[in-house]
């Protein structure tokens, strides 16, 4: 078979491009190569197309990243509306963490995104309605919503890109020096490992929820 016929056959059998296929391939690329290496050129190679073909669906890389943010937002459930409002907040927290763990390579960008796309704003509005259902004043809703966000963002950043990923210093302290010179850190270090993440997350979340729930009685 000639090279031209081989390419034509390959193109004929290729799955057609779509918004969904491009976004899915973008997540796979970020998971494999990291955000720093992510580019439209590499994505096009993975998809078996020209970079310009992607621009027919997404005018720029920023538009594609926004679509990836929206996909993440769509994965976070608000919980059944007939649930107790604190239980709904709990479900949102666990859903958010699960989303972050599904997309660890992408999460650092999501953590600093303004979340001002329509899909993201829709989720934030639904979450605020849950706080409103708890009878909190407008000022308290704003404050507790922000505190809730601080907790989720910090916890998920730590789990996806933090301590458990290993040292990031140019010259990390050796194991022997670490145990000798920083004994307090060394003693608790094992409990910072991934197998303890969920337990720690839930402990912090329950403290936060108890504090938020108490506001309803005031």
C-alpha positions in Angstrom: 0.0 0.0 0.0 1.4 3.4 -0.9 2.0 6.0 1.8 -0.9 8.2 0.4 -3.3 5.3 0.5 -2.2 4.4 4.1 -2.8 7.9 5.3 -6.1 8.1 3.6 -7.2 4.8 5.1 -6.0 6.0 8.6 -8.0 9.2 8.2 -11.1 7.4 7.0 -11.1 5.2 10.1 -10.4 8.0 12.6 -13.1 9.0 15.0 -14.4 12.4 14.1 -13.5 15.4 16.2 -16.0 16.8 18.6 -16.0 19.1 21.7 -16.3 16.1 23.9 -13.5 14.1 22.3 -11.1 17.1 22.3 -11.8 17.8 26.0 -11.3 14.2 27.0 -8.0 14.0 25.1 -6.9 17.3 26.7 -7.4 15.8 30.2 -5.5 12.6 29.2 -2.6 14.7 27.9 -2.5 16.8 31.1 -2.6 13.7 33.2 0.3 12.2 31.2 2.5 15.2 30.6 1.4 17.9 33.1 0.0 21.4 32.7 3.4 22.9 31.9 3.9 20.7 28.8 0.3 21.0 27.6 0.0 22.5 24.2 -2.5 22.5 21.3 0.3 21.0 19.1 0.7 18.0 21.3 -3.0 17.6 21.7 -3.4 17.6 17.9 -0.8 14.8 17.7 -2.8 12.7 20.2 -6.0 13.3 18.2 -4.3 12.6 14.9 -5.3 16.0 13.4 -3.8 19.4 12.6 -3.8 22.0 15.4 -6.0 24.2 13.2 -8.7 21.6 13.4 -9.0 22.1 17.1 -9.4 25.8 16.6 -12.6 25.1 14.7 -14.1 24.0 18.1 -12.1 26.1 20.5 -10.9 29.6 19.2 -7.9 29.5 21.6 -6.1 27.4 24.2 -7.9 29.6 26.9 -11.3 28.5 25.5 -10.2 24.9 25.7 -9.1 25.3 29.3 -12.4 26.9 30.2 -14.2 23.9 28.7 -12.1 21.7 30.9 -13.1 23.7 33.9 -16.7 23.4 32.9 -16.3 19.6 32.6 -14.9 19.5 36.2 -17.8 21.6 37.5 -20.3 19.3 35.9 -18.8 16.4 37.9 -19.7 18.0 41.3 -23.2 17.0 42.5 -25.2 19.4 44.7 -27.1 16.6 46.3 -30.9 15.9 46.4 -32.9 19.0 47.3 -34.8 17.2 50.0 -31.7 16.4 52.0 -30.8 18.3 55.1 -28.8 21.4 54.0 -25.7 20.4 56.0 -25.8 17.0 54.4 -26.0 18.7 51.0 -22.9 20.8 51.8 -21.1 17.6 52.9 -22.0 15.9 49.6 -20.7 18.9 47.7 -17.4 18.7 49.6 -16.9 15.0 48.9 -17.9 15.5 45.3 -15.4 18.3 44.9 -12.6 16.3 46.4 -13.5 13.3 44.2 -13.3 15.6 41.1 -9.9 17.0 42.1 -8.5 13.5 42.6 -9.8 12.4 39.1 -7.9 15.3 37.5 -4.8 15.8 39.7 -2.8 17.2 36.8 -5.4 19.8 35.9 -6.5 20.7 39.5 -3.7 23.4 40.2 -5.2 25.4 37.3 -8.7 24.9 38.5 -7.8 26.0 42.0 -6.8 29.5 40.8 -9.4 29.8 38.0 -11.9 32.6 38.6 -14.8 30.2 37.8 -16.6 32.9 35.8 -17.8 30.7 33.0 -21.6 30.2 32.9 -21.3 26.5 33.9 -19.0 27.4 36.9 -21.2 30.3 38.0 -24.2 28.0 37.8 -22.5 25.6 40.2 -21.5 28.4 42.6 -25.0 29.7 42.6 -26.4 26.3 43.4 -24.0 25.9 46.3 -24.9 29.3 47.7 -28.6 28.4 47.5 -27.8 25.4 49.7 -26.3 27.8 52.3 -29.4 30.0 51.9 -31.6 27.1 52.7 -29.8 26.9 56.1 -31.3 30.3 57.0 -27.9 32.1 57.1 -27.9 35.8 56.6 -26.5 37.2 53.4 -23.3 38.2 55.1 -22.9 34.9 56.8 -23.6 33.0 53.6 -20.8 35.0 51.9 -18.4 34.4 54.7 -19.1 30.7 55.2 -19.1 30.0 51.5 -15.6 31.6 51.3 -14.3 29.6 54.3 -15.8 26.4 52.7 -13.9 27.2 49.5 -10.7 27.9 51.3 -10.8 24.5 53.0 -11.7 22.6 49.8 -9.0 24.4 47.7 -6.3 23.9 50.3 -7.1 20.3 51.0 -7.3 19.4 47.3 -4.1 21.2 46.4 -2.3 19.4 49.1 -3.6 16.0 48.0 -3.0 16.5 44.2 0.3 18.5 44.3 1.5 18.8 47.9 3.5 17.2 50.6 2.8 13.6 49.6 4.2 14.1 46.1 7.7 14.3 47.6 10.4 17.0 48.0 10.4 20.0 45.6 13.6 21.8 47.0 16.6 21.9 44.7 18.6 20.2 47.5 16.2 18.4 49.8 17.3 17.5 53.3 18.5 13.9 53.6 16.5 11.3 55.5 19.0 11.1 58.3 19.3 14.9 58.7 15.5 15.1 58.6 15.0 12.6 61.4 17.8 14.2 63.5 17.1 17.9 63.1 13.3 18.0 62.6 12.0 15.3 65.0 8.6 16.8 65.4 7.9 16.7 61.7 9.4 13.3 61.3 7.1 11.9 64.0 3.9 13.0 62.3 5.2 12.6 58.7 3.7 9.1 58.2 0.3 10.5 58.8 0.7 12.9 56.0 0.8 10.1 53.5 -2.1 9.4 51.0 -3.6 6.6 53.0 -4.5 9.1 55.7 -5.8 11.8 53.4 -9.5 10.9 53.4 -9.6 10.5 57.2 -7.9 13.9 57.7 -10.2 15.5 55.1 -13.3 14.2 56.7 -12.1 15.3 60.2 -11.5 18.8 59.1 -14.8 18.9 57.1 -16.9 17.8 60.1 -15.3 20.5 62.3 -16.2 23.1 59.6 -19.7 21.8 59.2 -20.4 21.8 62.9 -19.3 25.4 63.0 -21.5 26.3 60.0 -24.5 24.4 61.3 -24.3 26.2 64.7 -24.9 29.5 62.9 -28.4 28.4 61.9 -29.4 28.4 65.6 -28.2 32.0 66.3 
